[in-house]
Amino acid sequence: MKFVLAPDSFKESMTAKEVAYAMERGIKKVLKNAECVKVPMADGGEGTVQSLVDATNGQIVHAEVTGPDGKNKVDAVFGILGDHKTAVIEMSSASGIHLIESEKRNPLYTTTYGTGELIKAALDKDISTILIGIGGSATNDGGAGMIAALGAKLLDKDKNEIPFGGGHLNKLQEIDLKKLDERFRNVDIRVACDVDNPLLGEKGASYVFGPQKGATPEIVKKLDKNLTSFAKIIENKLGKDIKEIPGAGAAGGLGFGLMAFLNAKLEKGIDLVIEYTKLREKVKSADFVFTGEGSIDFQTIFGKTPLGVAKVAKKFNIPVIAFAAHVGDDIDVLYENGIDSIVGILRGVTDLKSALKEGKINVEKASENITRILTVARRY
């Protein structure tokens, strides 16, 4: 019997790889000769670098870059996949909101400069494709910091470089690209983006995501006004009117900046991961597919890993069982979209600390129990 094990991570408890191994242990307690194909997954957000590195036998690379405050250095990471031609970056590793204490967060001053430094470090590895996940940012600078790190000069009326942060974009008068790192022109840049917000307005970067990053209503208005000015200059100088493209407002406008300066393509994160893990090829001959993540509820329908895995499996009529520590309400929609069963892994009433600590054994036990049920069902 062949099982494809394609879970996401269980946040703060297990990586996707650890979940897959726990599933395998449970299955093999029942079926010692079962074939278990482990495919660590992610949806383009947190954990994507680790999952793709694990799934392709790649490697993690460390890089010291500028943190989101523009002052302190942070130890960021990116991945080189097993093909040695593809790099994968999570912008949150360099410019993430978790890197700034909550009381110090202010998107007027935070920068994506470190993300640009990560891109440059990836270019140094002589790769042909860069995958970039852009969730979890602390920034609202439209990618200005990112492109500055790659050699662009963003100048004010006195020909001085403007300071970091979305609060200074209104000072921008000229963009000098003469020293821009040209290597990106030979690289395919694909961005994992699962929001469809435009750059500007009430549904844009500043109004929707700014408050999560420490912006007051007054700051939100200023940020949106500054991004409006930034977009006009991009249109005038580069001939690109892309502010309304879905996803332009992702990560404080980094989606916009990546498209404007690096000709990046915005794509669904789960689709990118499915492609690079070769999930379709691995699933088509399976008897069962196990997937899962820490929490499964009605929001899982919006591009999360279990649903993405299920959609692939259903093309080959393979049964899909999803495991989760927390199973929420209104999950019937998931049964209507490819998931056949959702299994809670907790074995009794417990506290959060214990649930996180016991994640591996809980996944193992749940996988064992489900495998026993499946083997009984196959007898009749």
N, C-alpha and C positions, 0 to 999 in steps of 0.2 A: 504494500500500500504506500502511495506517495503523498506526502504532505508538503505543501509550500507554506513556510512560516514567514509572514510578511507584516510584522507589527511596527508601530511607531514606538518611540520612547514613552515611558511612564514618568512624567516629569518629577524630578527630585527623588526618584526611586531607582529607575533602571534605564540604561540606554536601550535602544532598539535591539542591538546585538545581544544584550543580556536577556531581554525578553524572549528573543528567538531561541536562545540556548535553553532557557527554562521550559519553554514549550516542548522542545525536543526531548528533554529529560522526562517530562511527564508522559509523552507519547511512547517512549521506548520502555517505560515500565510495563506497558501493556503489549506493545508490538515491538519486540527487540530487533526485528529485521526491517522495520519501516524505513523508507527512504525519506529523510527530512532535508528539504532544501531551504536553507536559511537566507532570507532576503531582508536585512534591516532597512526600514523605510523612514520617510519623513514627508512633510507636506510643503517644504520650502522655507519653513520657519526655523525655530530653535531646534538644534539637533541634526540639521540637514548635512552639515559638514561631516560629522561623525558617522552618520548613517551611510552616506555615499562612500566614504573612505572604507568603512567596514565591508560594505556590499561589493566593492570592487578591488579589495586588497590594495588600497592605496596607502598614503601616508599623511600624517599631520605635520604641518610646518609652523613653527613659531616665528612671530615677527613683533618687534617692539615698535609701536606706533603711537601717534598722538591721540590721546583720549578725547572724548566729546567736549570736555571743558576747554580744550585748546591749550592746556598748560601742562598737565601731567601725562606721562607716558603710561601705556598699558601693554600687557603681554597678550597680544591677539594671536589667533590661529587661523589658518586656512588649510584646505586639503588639496593634495594632488591625487587624482584618481588613478586606478590601476592601469589605465591606458597611457599614462605619463604625458598625455596631451591636454588634459582637462584639469583646470583648477576650480575649486568651489569655495566661495567666500560667504560668510554671514556678516553683514555690515554691523550687526549688534556686537560682534566680537571687538570691534574697534570703536563704534559710535553708539553703543547701546545705552538705553535708559538705566539699566541696572548698574552702570558704571559711575553714576552720580547719585549721591545721597539725596533723598526726596526733598529735603528742605533747601537744597542748593540747585535744583533744576530750574533752568530758565532758557527757553529756546531762542531768546534774543541773542544769546552768546554761544550756544553750543554749535559744534562744527562737525562736518563729515570729512575733515582733513585726514583723519586716521584711516577711513575707508579708502580714500585715494591712495594712501601709502600701502595698504594691503593689496590693492589692485596692482600697484607698481611692483611689489614683492612677487606677486604671481607672474607678472610679465617677465621678471628676471629668470623664471623657471623655463622659459622657452616653450610655452604652451600655445595651443591653437584655439582653445575655447575657455571662457571664464563663465561660470555659473554664479550668480549673486543673489542671495536671499536678503530681502530688505525689510524684514519685520523688526520690531522692538527698538526703534531708534529714539534717541534723545534730542533729535535735531529738527530744524525747520529752515534750513538754509538753501533749499532747492538744488543741493549738490554743489554749491559754490566751493565749499571747502575741499570736496573730493577732487574737483578739476584743478584747483590750485595746487594740490599735492602732486598732480601729474604734469605740472609745469606751466599752466595757464596763469596769466597775470590779470587780475581783476582790479581795475584802476579807478580812482576817483577823479574829480575835475583837476586836481593838482598832480596827476600821474603817480600818486602813491597807491600802494595796494590797500584795499579795504580790509578792515579787521574781520576776524571770524564772526560768524553768527548771522541769523536771519534778521537781526535788528540793524544790520549795517548795509543790507542790500540796496537800500534807497540811495546810497552814496555812489553806487556803481555808475560809471559813465562810459567806460571803454573796456573791451576784452581783447587782450593781446595773447594770441595763440602761437606766436613764433617759436616758443620753447616748449610747446606741448609735446609730451612723449608720443612719438608717432607710431610706436610699436602696436598700439591698440588697433590700428587700421588693418592689421593682418590677423586680428583675433576676433572670433565670433563671441559677442557678449550677450548672454541670455539671462534675463532677470526673473526670478521667481517672485511673482506679485499676485496676491490674492485679494486685493481690494481694487475697486473700480472708480475711486474718487478722482475727480479732475484736480488740477492744481489750485484753482482759485474759487472763491465764493463760499457760500454756506455749506456746501458739500465737499469743499476742498481741504487741502492739507492743514491749514491753520485752524479753521473753525472746528473741524471734526476731531483732529488728533492733538492740536495744540494744548488744550486743557489737561490732557493726560501727561503732558511733558512739563507742566508747571506754569502754563500761560494763563494770566488773568484775562477777563474780557477785553480790557484795554490793550493788552499785549497781543491778543489774537487779532484785533483790528489792525494793529501796526504790522504784524507779520504778513497778513494777507495783502495789505497795501504794498509792502516791500516786495513780496513775490510777484505782484502785478507789475511793478516797475521792472523787476528782473526779467519776467517773461517778455515784456515789450522790447527790452534791449536784445534779448536772444533772437527775437523775431527780426529786428532791424539789422543786427550784425551778422547773424547766421542764416537768416531766411527760413527759420523753422517756427511755425505756428502750431505748437503741440500741447498747449496748455489744457485743452479739452479732452485729450486722449485719456480713456479710462486707465487709471493707475498712475497718471502723472503726479497725483497728490500723495502717493505712497511714501512713507518714511520722510515726511516733512518736505516733499518735493524732490527727493532723491531720484524717484522714478523719472521725473521730468529732466533732471540733470543728466542722467545716464543716457536717455534718448537724445537729448539736445547735443551733448558733447561727444559721446562715444558710440552713437548710432546703435544703442542697445535695443533688444526686443523684449517686451514684457510678456510673460507667459504664466500659466497656472503652475504653481509650485509642484503640486502632486504629479502633474503631467511630466515635468522635467525629471522628477525622481523615478517615475515609472520607466521612462526612456533609458536613463543611465544605469538603472539596476537590471535592465532587460527582463522586467517582471513578466511581460506577456509571453516571452519565450519559455520561461520557467514554469508558468502556471498551466499552460495548455495541456500538459500530460498528467496533471495532478488529480488525485482522488478527492482531496479536501484542501481548502485554504484556511489557515488560521491567521487572523490579524488582530489588531487591538491598539488601544492607547489608554492613558490614565483615566480619562473621563469620556463617556459616550452619551450623548443626548441629542436633541433635535438639531443642535448646531453642527453636528457631525456632517449633516447634509451639505454644508457649505465648504466643500473642497478639502475636508479632512482626510487623513490617510485611510481609515477603514472603508470609507465609501469609495475612494479612488481604487483601492485594491479590489473591492467587490465588483465594481464596474468592469474591471479587466477580467475577473474570474467568470462573470456571467456571460461574457462573449463565448466562453467555452463550456458553459453550463456546469461549472464546478461549484459545489456547495461551499459557502463561506460562513465561518464561525468567528465572531468578534469577542474579544475578552477586554474587560475594563475593571478598574478598581471601583469606579463610580458609574452607575447606570442611571441616567436621569429620566425625566418624563418625556412623553410625546415622541417615543422612538419608533412608533409604527411606520413613520415615513421611511425609516431606514430599511424595514422589512420590504417595503414596496420598491426599494431601489437596489436590491442585490444582496443584502445581508440576510442570511437565513436564520441565524440565532445569535443572540447577545448574551454573554455569560459574565456575571459578576464574580470576581475572583476571591472576594473576602469570605472567610470561613466562619465569621461570627462578629459580634459587636466588638468594636475596637476603637482606639483613638488614632489620630492622624499619624503621629510619630511611629506607632507600631505598624500601621498599614504600610508606610513607606519602607520601613526596615524589613518587613516580611514579604515584600513584593515578589521576590524570586520564588520563594517556596509556595506562595499563593498561586502564582501563574503555573508553576509545575503541577501542583495538586489539581487545579482546575483543568489543565490540559489532560492529565491522567484520567480524570473522571469523565470528561467528554469523549475521550478515546474509547473508554470502556463502553459507553453508551453506543458509540458508532459501531463498534465491533459486534455488539449484541444485535443492533438493528440490521446489520448485514447478514445475519444468520437467517432472517425471516423474510 
